[in-house]
Amino acid sequence: MCGRYMLTARRKQMAAHFVAQDLAPDDATPAIIAPSQVAPVVTAEHKLEAMRWGLRPTWEPESGRSVLLINARAETLAQKPTFQPLLERQRCLVPANGFFEWEKLPGGHKRPVYFRLRQRGLFAFAGLWEEQRDAAGNRIRAFTIVTTAANEAVRVIHDRMPVMLTPETEAAWLKPAQSIAELLALLQPYPAHALTAEDGTEMLTPARQSKQPLLPF
């Protein structure tokens, strides 16, 4: 699964990169984004919006705390009642500069490994979004990141990875009126040769992580 990701680009850069209208020009996005925090996404209308990371399960009550659905498996999107309608109508791009997975070490310890494009730069995960209510009953928009089988680079650490879209598949993912088969065909592991991995321990120290509080859900 993908439980943390990095986003260092400013909103103006994201809007230009994804040719999107920025609805809230605010650079308060945390550099390292955790579940339940708010982060920018690009909708099919090419609007850059702030949404909470994590969907409240449809079977959970709208009040009270529940486990957020931060990832959605590409292989079962079309079969899951929670995700199938979103796959058809509410897809989005989730801007990122890289993501973290945890390597299991002897003694039960884990080490964060940071994966990014070999040439650095900004890219997008495939995402789905939905309008929901938070614990206070307020309407909010929330998103989840689609995952797929890991490529050769990530597989040594974890068997899953987020779907990283190319510029060509970004456009196709947002394009309306596509068949389910066409959409699922886009959800492939990113080429391993285009990624590089580095020790992410220093990146995840308390001093480097965001002070943005986790939101009640």
C-alpha positions in Angstrom: 0.0 0.0 0.0 1.0 3.6 -0.2 0.8 5.2 3.2 3.0 8.4 2.8 4.0 10.4 -0.2 6.0 13.5 -0.9 4.8 16.6 -2.7 7.3 19.6 -2.9 5.9 21.4 -5.9 4.1 24.7 -5.3 0.4 25.0 -6.3 1.3 27.4 -9.2 3.7 24.8 -10.5 1.1 22.0 -10.3 -1.5 24.1 -12.0 0.9 24.8 -14.9 2.1 21.2 -15.1 -1.3 19.7 -15.2 -2.9 22.6 -17.2 -5.4 23.0 -14.3 -7.3 26.0 -12.8 -6.2 26.5 -9.2 -9.4 27.1 -7.1 -7.5 27.8 -3.9 -4.0 29.3 -4.4 -2.6 28.3 -1.0 0.8 26.7 -0.6 0.0 25.2 2.8 0.2 21.6 1.5 2.5 19.5 3.7 5.6 18.2 2.1 5.0 14.7 3.3 1.4 13.8 3.1 -0.2 11.3 5.5 -3.7 9.8 5.5 -6.5 12.2 6.6 -4.5 15.2 5.7 -5.6 17.6 2.9 -3.7 17.6 -0.4 -4.2 18.9 -3.9 -5.8 16.8 -6.6 -6.7 17.5 -10.3 -10.3 16.7 -11.3 -11.6 15.8 -14.7 -12.7 19.4 -15.1 -9.0 20.3 -14.9 -9.4 22.0 -11.6 -6.8 21.8 -8.8 -8.7 21.2 -5.6 -7.9 20.5 -2.0 -9.3 17.2 -0.7 -8.8 14.9 2.3 -6.7 11.7 1.7 -9.0 8.8 2.6 -12.5 7.9 1.8 -14.9 7.0 4.5 -16.3 3.5 3.8 -19.9 3.6 2.5 -20.8 1.0 5.0 -19.7 3.1 8.0 -21.9 5.7 9.7 -21.3 9.3 8.9 -20.6 10.1 12.5 -17.8 8.6 14.6 -14.3 7.5 13.7 -13.7 4.8 11.1 -10.8 3.4 9.1 -10.2 5.5 6.0 -9.8 3.9 2.6 -6.5 5.5 1.5 -5.8 2.9 -1.3 -7.9 1.1 -3.8 -6.7 -2.0 -5.6 -6.7 -1.7 -9.4 -7.6 -5.3 -9.9 -10.9 -5.1 -8.1 -12.1 -1.5 -8.8 -14.8 -2.6 -11.2 -16.2 -5.2 -8.7 -16.3 -3.1 -5.5 -19.5 -1.2 -4.9 -17.5 1.5 -3.2 -15.2 2.2 -6.1 -17.0 1.1 -9.3 -19.2 4.3 -9.5 -16.1 6.5 -8.9 -14.1 4.7 -11.5 -16.9 5.5 -14.0 -17.4 9.2 -13.1 -15.0 10.6 -10.5 -11.4 10.0 -11.4 -8.6 12.4 -10.5 -4.9 12.9 -10.6 -3.0 13.1 -7.3 0.2 15.2 -7.8 3.4 13.8 -6.2 7.2 13.9 -6.3 7.6 10.4 -4.8 6.3 7.9 -2.3 7.4 5.8 0.6 7.4 2.1 1.3 8.8 0.4 4.4 11.5 -2.3 4.2 11.4 -5.0 6.9 14.7 -5.3 8.7 16.0 -7.9 11.2 14.6 -7.6 14.7 11.2 -6.4 13.5 12.5 -2.9 12.6 11.4 -1.1 9.4 13.2 1.4 7.2 11.4 3.9 5.0 12.5 3.8 1.4 11.7 6.7 -0.9 10.9 6.1 -4.5 10.9 8.9 -7.1 11.4 9.4 -10.8 15.1 8.9 -11.8 15.0 12.4 -13.5 13.1 13.8 -10.5 10.1 16.1 -11.2 6.4 16.0 -10.7 4.0 13.2 -11.7 0.5 12.0 -10.7 -1.0 8.9 -9.1 -4.3 7.6 -10.4 -7.0 8.6 -7.9 -10.7 8.4 -7.3 -12.7 11.0 -5.3 -16.1 11.4 -3.7 -18.1 14.0 -1.8 -18.7 12.8 1.7 -19.4 14.1 5.2 -16.9 14.5 8.0 -17.4 13.7 11.7 -19.0 17.1 12.2 -21.5 16.5 9.3 -19.8 19.0 7.0 -19.6 18.1 3.3 -16.1 17.5 2.2 -14.3 16.0 -0.8 -12.0 13.0 -0.3 -9.8 10.9 -2.5 -8.1 7.5 -2.6 -5.0 6.4 -4.5 -5.2 3.4 -6.8 -2.5 0.7 -6.4 -1.3 -2.1 -8.6 1.3 -4.9 -8.4 4.8 -3.6 -7.7 7.4 -3.4 -10.5 10.8 -4.9 -10.2 12.3 -1.9 -8.4 9.6 -1.7 -5.7 9.0 -5.5 -5.3 12.1 -6.0 -3.2 10.4 -3.8 -0.6 6.7 -4.3 -1.1 4.4 -6.3 -3.4 2.2 -3.2 -4.1 2.8 0.3 -5.5 0.7 3.3 -6.3 -0.3 3.6 -10.0 2.0 6.3 -11.4 0.6 7.8 -14.6 2.6 9.0 -17.5 1.7 12.3 -19.2 -0.2 10.3 -21.8 -2.1 8.1 -19.4 -2.8 11.2 -17.2 -4.9 12.6 -20.0 -6.5 9.3 -20.7 -7.4 8.7 -17.0 -9.3 12.0 -16.9 -10.9 11.7 -20.3 -14.7 11.2 -20.0 -16.9 8.5 -21.6 -14.4 5.7 -21.6 -15.2 2.0 -21.1 -14.2 0.2 -17.9 -11.8 -2.0 -19.9 -10.0 1.1 -21.3 -9.6 2.6 -17.9 -8.3 -0.6 -16.2 -5.8 -1.0 -19.0 -4.2 2.3 -17.8 -3.5 1.0 -14.3 -0.1 -0.7 -14.9 3.1 -0.7 -12.9 5.4 2.2 -13.8 8.6 1.1 -15.7 11.2 0.1 -13.1 14.1 1.6 -15.0 12.5 5.1 -14.6 12.5 5.0 -10.8 15.2 5.2 -8.2 15.1 4.4 -4.5 16.9 6.1 -1.6 16.8 5.9 2.2 13.9 7.9 3.5 14.7 7.9 7.2 15.9 11.5 7.3 12.9 12.7 5.3 10.5 11.2 7.8 12.1 12.7 11.0 9.6 14.7 13.1 11.4 18.0 12.2 10.9 17.4 8.5 7.3 16.2 8.6 4.3 18.4 8.3 2.8 20.2 11.3 -0.6 20.1 9.7 -2.9 18.2 12.1 -4.6 15.0 11.1 -8.3 15.6 10.5 -11.1 14.0 12.5 -13.0 11.6 10.3 
